[in-house]
Amino acid sequence: MNIGEASGASGVSAKMIRYYEQIGLIAPTGRTESNYRVYGAEEVHVLRFIKRARSLGFSLEETETLLKLWQDKSRTSASVKEIATTHINDLERRIAEMQGMVKTLKHLSHCCGGDHRPDCPILDDLAGESAAKGERAASGESPVKGARAAPGENPAKG
């Protein structure tokens, strides 16, 4: 089958098939006299394996290692499990980071009036201004640049 047919059978785009061949993830296939790539059931099976690994978030390097292990009938499952466990830990770390981002954005969104005024805590936070305001307040400096809070005045309410 040609690259378009292999793409349809595997679910991997023709562009990605060429890329995987270019980086050595898959072996170059045979060619016709017209120099078209020719794929068989074995190559399609490999492409499906790669697609599944990538859909689970494995990096290209991890996918290459898993592919080699899959093709090595003398492999130990411990090697495969170690890669999977490391990937699970990485996914859990990234999920926790994203949950922190969601929490921060929910808080900032809640604090934003979303009205006609130009004040926006979301933009202030992105610009680092909310942290700077907090530092100025902690040092007794007024939120207005150069002004100082009066003695006994709460600078955070300035």
Stockholm file with secondary structure:
# STOCKHOLM 1.0

chainA/1-158         MNIGEASGASGVSAKMIRYYEQIGLIAPTGRTESNYRVYGAEEVHVLRFIKRARSLGFSLEETETLLKLWQDKSRTSASVKEIATTHINDLERRIAEMQGMVKTLKHLSHCCGGDHRPDCPILDDLAGESAAKGERAASGESPVKGARAAPGENPAKG
#=GR chainA/1-158 SS CCHHHHHHHHSCCHHHHHHHHHTTSSCCCEECTTCCEECCHHHHHHHHHHHHHHHTTCCHHHHHHHHHHHHCTTCCHHHHHHHHHHHHHHHHHHHHHHHHHHHHHHHHHHHCCCSSSSCCHHHHHHTTHHHHHHHHHHTTBCSSTTCBCCTTCCGGGC
#=GC SS_cons         CCHHHHHHHHSCCHHHHHHHHHTTSSCCCEECTTCCEECCHHHHHHHHHHHHHHHTTCCHHHHHHHHHHHHCTTCCHHHHHHHHHHHHHHHHHHHHHHHHHHHHHHHHHHHCCCSSSSCCHHHHHHTTHHHHHHHHHHTTBCSSTTCBCCTTCCGGGC
//
